[in-house]
Amino acid sequence: MHKGKTIRLNGNIVFDTLQRSLATDQKKTRLSENESRLLQMLLEKTCEKREILYTIWESRGVIVTDSSYYKLIKQLRQSFVMIGENEDPIMTLPRIGVRFVGTQEEFTPTAPSKIRILNIINYVKLKIASSFFIIAAILFSFDFISI
């Protein structure tokens, strides 16, 4: 599996296996652990339903029905839609299994993405604002003590 790697899918989607996320320059979505594991499997090869059921659930002692399998495939497809991917990169092969049909390449991000920069800026703004309110509350409480 692609543990700890960053993979570019279809030229514009970044799959971060550590953060379990899919991102473009505009949008980012977190994947569940099972979605991330499934996507990593599909990036390796075409997978049969039985293999997916075993690897995702049964190897960890969890017994599930086929509906869990279908739900997981649907969730992964929806994650791609959430970041703006118009074409379904997950192909169902009747009586065979499923596979990833897009392009993929491993890469090392060289600069933070716009989303990452905006997240950092928003985090700093939140910290500054919360610090301001704490200081104001302390100063305000001293006003009441002296009255």
Backbone hydrogen bonds in HBPLUS format (Angstrom, degrees):
<---DONOR---> <-ACCEPTOR-->    atom                        ^
c    i                          cat <-CA-CA->   ^        H-A-AA   ^      H-
h    n   atom  resd res      DA  || num        DHA   H-A  angle D-A-AA Bond
n    s   type  num  typ     dist DA aas  dist angle  dist       angle   num
A0017-THR N   A0005-LYS O   3.04 MM  12  5.64 169.3  2.05 171.8 171.2     1
A0107-PHE N   A0006-THR O   3.11 MM 101  6.01 164.0  2.14 156.4 156.0     2
A0007-ILE N   A0015-PHE O   2.92 MM   8  5.10 166.5  1.93 143.8 148.0     3
A0015-PHE N   A0007-ILE O   2.75 MM   8  5.10 174.2  1.76 159.6 161.7     4
A0008-ARG N   A0105-GLU O   2.72 MM  97  5.24 169.1  1.73 161.0 157.1     5
A0105-GLU N   A0008-ARG O   2.93 MM  97  5.24 138.2  2.10 140.2 152.1     6
A0009-LEU N   A0013-ILE O   2.63 MM   4  4.92 163.9  1.66 149.4 155.0     7
A0013-ILE N   A0009-LEU O   2.98 MM   4  4.92 158.3  2.03 156.1 156.9     8
A0010-ASN N   A0103-THR O   2.89 MM  93  4.69 160.6  1.92 123.8 128.5     9
A0014-VAL N   A0023-ALA O   2.70 MM   9  5.09 166.1  1.72 152.4 157.5    10
A0023-ALA N   A0014-VAL O   2.92 MM   9  5.09 139.4  2.09 132.7 145.1    11
A0016-ASP N   A0021-SER O   2.97 MM   5  5.32 154.0  2.04 147.4 155.3    12
A0020-ARG N   A0016-ASP O   2.82 MM   4  5.55 117.7  2.21 136.3 152.9    13
A0021-SER N   A0016-ASP O   3.15 MM   5  5.32 153.8  2.22 137.9 145.8    14
A0031-LEU N   A0020-ARG O   2.67 MM  11  5.28 174.9  1.67 154.9 153.5    15
A0022-LEU N   A0029-THR O   2.93 MM   7  5.46 160.3  1.97 159.5 166.0    16
A0029-THR N   A0022-LEU O   2.86 MM   7  5.46 159.6  1.90 161.9 168.4    17
A0024-THR N   A0027-LYS O   2.75 MM   3  5.31 161.8  1.78 159.8 165.1    18
A0036-SER N   A0032-SER O   2.97 MM   4  6.19 165.9  1.99 156.2 159.4    19
A0037-ARG N   A0033-GLU O   2.94 MM   4  6.19 159.7  1.98 149.4 155.3    20
A0038-LEU N   A0034-ASN O   2.88 MM   4  6.03 159.5  1.92 147.3 153.1    21
A0039-LEU N   A0035-GLU O   2.89 MM   4  6.13 167.6  1.91 154.2 157.3    22
A0040-GLN N   A0036-SER O   2.97 MM   4  6.17 160.3  2.01 149.0 154.5    23
A0041-MET N   A0037-ARG O   2.97 MM   4  6.24 152.9  2.05 145.5 152.9    24
A0042-LEU N   A0038-LEU O   2.90 MM   4  6.22 161.0  1.94 156.9 161.8    25
A0043-LEU N   A0039-LEU O   2.93 MM   4  6.14 140.1  2.09 146.2 156.8    26
A0044-GLU N   A0041-MET O   3.03 MM   3  5.26 140.8  2.19 101.5 113.1    27
A0045-LYS N   A0041-MET O   3.19 MM   4  6.60 154.1  2.26 151.6 157.9    28
A0047-CYS N   A0098-VAL O   2.90 MM  51  5.56 161.1  1.94 169.5 168.4    29
A0098-VAL N   A0047-CYS O   2.91 MM  51  5.56 154.9  1.97 155.6 159.5    30
A0052-ILE N   A0048-GLU O   3.05 MM   4  6.39 157.5  2.10 155.1 161.5    31
A0053-LEU N   A0049-LYS O   2.91 MM   4  6.19 168.2  1.92 161.3 164.0    32
A0054-TYR N   A0050-ARG O   2.99 MM   4  6.21 159.0  2.04 146.8 152.6    33
A0055-THR N   A0051-GLU O   2.89 MM   4  6.03 174.6  1.89 153.6 155.5    34
A0056-ILE N   A0052-ILE O   2.90 MM   4  5.78 170.0  1.91 155.7 159.2    35
A0057-TRP N   A0053-LEU O   3.12 MM   4  5.72 154.3  2.19 133.3 141.3    36
A0058-GLU N   A0053-LEU O   3.09 MM   5  6.34 164.3  2.12 149.6 151.2    37
A0059-SER N   A0054-TYR O   2.76 MM   5  5.53 152.1  1.84 161.6 154.6    38
A0060-ARG N   A0057-TRP O   2.89 MM   3  5.52 151.2  1.97 118.6 127.9    39
A0062-VAL N   A0057-TRP O   3.16 MM   5  5.00 163.1  2.19 129.0 124.9    40
A0061-GLY N   A0058-GLU O   2.93 MM   3  4.90 161.6  1.97 109.6 111.4    41
A0068-SER N   A0065-THR O   3.12 MM   3  5.73 142.8  2.27 113.2 121.3    42
A0069-TYR N   A0066-ASP O   3.01 MM   3  5.11 118.8  2.40  99.2 114.3    43
A0070-TYR N   A0066-ASP O   3.04 MM   4  6.44 161.8  2.07 158.2 161.9    44
A0071-LYS N   A0067-SER O   2.88 MM   4  5.96 155.5  1.94 144.5 151.8    45
A0072-LEU N   A0068-SER O   2.97 MM   4  6.10 155.6  2.03 144.2 150.2    46
A0073-ILE N   A0069-TYR O   3.08 MM   4  6.39 161.5  2.11 153.1 157.6    47
A0074-LYS N   A0070-TYR O   3.02 MM   4  6.21 160.6  2.06 146.1 151.6    48
A0075-GLN N   A0071-LYS O   2.86 MM   4  6.12 156.9  1.91 150.0 156.4    49
A0076-LEU N   A0072-LEU O   2.99 MM   4  6.23 161.4  2.03 152.1 156.3    50
A0077-ARG N   A0073-ILE O   3.02 MM   4  6.29 160.9  2.06 149.7 155.1    51
A0078-GLN N   A0074-LYS O   2.90 MM   4  6.15 157.3  1.95 150.6 157.1    52
A0079-SER N   A0075-GLN O   2.94 MM   4  6.22 143.5  2.08 144.6 154.5    53
A0080-PHE N   A0076-LEU O   3.26 MM   4  6.64 149.4  2.35 146.5 153.1    54
A0081-VAL N   A0077-ARG O   3.13 MM   4  6.51 152.5  2.21 145.3 153.3    55
A0082-MET N   A0078-GLN O   2.86 MM   4  6.10 153.2  1.93 149.4 156.5    56
A0085-GLU N   A0080-PHE O   2.97 MM   5  5.33 155.3  2.03 154.3 147.2    57
A0084-GLY N   A0081-VAL O   2.90 MM   3  5.07 160.1  1.94 111.8 116.5    58
A0101-VAL N   A0089-PRO O   2.80 MM  12  5.25 162.9  1.83 147.4 153.3    59
A0091-MET N   A0099-ARG O   2.84 MM   8  5.38 165.0  1.86 166.5 166.4    60
A0099-ARG N   A0091-MET O   2.95 MM   8  5.38 146.5  2.07 144.1 154.6    61
A0093-LEU N   A0097-GLY O   2.67 MM   4  5.15 173.7  1.67 159.5 159.5    62
A0096-ILE N   A0093-LEU O   2.85 MM   3  5.29 154.0  1.92 144.0 142.7    63
A0097-GLY N   A0093-LEU O   2.94 MM   4  5.15 157.7  1.99 140.0 147.5    64
A0117-ILE N   A0113-SER O   3.00 MM   4  6.31 163.4  2.03 155.2 159.6    65
A0118-LEU N   A0114-LYS O   2.87 MM   4  6.11 163.3  1.89 153.6 158.3    66
A0119-ASN N   A0115-ILE O   2.86 MM   4  6.07 153.5  1.93 148.5 156.2    67
A0120-ILE N   A0116-ARG O   2.98 MM   4  6.25 155.7  2.04 149.0 155.0    68
A0121-ILE N   A0117-ILE O   2.92 MM   4  6.20 163.0  1.95 153.2 157.9    69
A0122-ASN N   A0118-LEU O   2.90 MM   4  6.06 165.1  1.92 150.7 154.7    70
A0123-TYR N   A0119-ASN O   2.95 MM   4  6.09 150.5  2.04 142.2 150.6    71
A0124-VAL N   A0120-ILE O   2.95 MM   4  6.22 161.4  1.98 153.5 157.7    72
A0125-LYS N   A0121-ILE O   2.92 MM   4  6.18 162.4  1.95 153.1 158.2    73
A0126-LEU N   A0122-ASN O   2.96 MM   4  6.11 157.9  2.01 145.1 150.9    74
A0127-LYS N   A0123-TYR O   2.97 MM   4  6.26 157.6  2.02 149.6 155.6    75
A0128-ILE N   A0124-VAL O   2.92 MM   4  6.16 161.7  1.96 154.5 159.3    76
A0129-ALA N   A0125-LYS O   2.89 MM   4  6.07 166.1  1.90 152.7 156.8    77
A0130-SER N   A0126-LEU O   2.88 MM   4  6.04 163.4  1.91 150.1 155.0    78
A0131-SER N   A0127-LYS O   2.93 MM   4  6.03 153.3  2.00 143.6 151.3    79
A0132-PHE N   A0128-ILE O   2.92 MM   4  6.15 154.3  1.99 148.6 155.7    80
A0133-PHE N   A0129-ALA O   3.07 MM   4  6.38 158.5  2.12 150.2 154.9    81
A0134-ILE N   A0130-SER O   3.03 MM   4  6.24 152.3  2.10 144.7 152.3    82
A0135-ILE N   A0131-SER O   2.95 MM   4  6.17 166.3  1.97 154.0 157.2    83
A0136-ALA N   A0132-PHE O   2.86 MM   4  6.06 162.0  1.90 150.4 156.1    84
A0137-ALA N   A0133-PHE O   2.88 MM   4  5.97 153.8  1.95 141.7 148.8    85
A0138-ILE N   A0134-ILE O   2.96 MM   4  6.22 154.7  2.02 148.6 155.2    86
A0139-LEU N   A0135-ILE O   2.92 MM   4  6.17 169.6  1.93 156.8 159.2    87
A0140-PHE N   A0136-ALA O   2.83 MM   4  5.89 157.2  1.88 146.8 154.0    88
A0141-SER N   A0137-ALA O   2.90 MM   4  6.04 150.7  1.98 141.6 149.3    89
A0142-PHE N   A0138-ILE O   3.11 MM   4  6.43 146.3  2.23 146.2 154.8    90
A0143-ASP N   A0139-LEU O   3.19 MM   4  6.51 144.9  2.32 142.4 151.6    91
A0144-PHE N   A0140-PHE O   3.29 MM   4  6.70 149.9  2.38 145.6 152.3    92
A0145-ILE N   A0141-SER O   3.13 MM   4  6.40 148.3  2.24 142.1 150.7    93
A0146-SER N   A0142-PHE O   3.10 MM   4  6.30 156.5  2.16 149.2 153.7    94
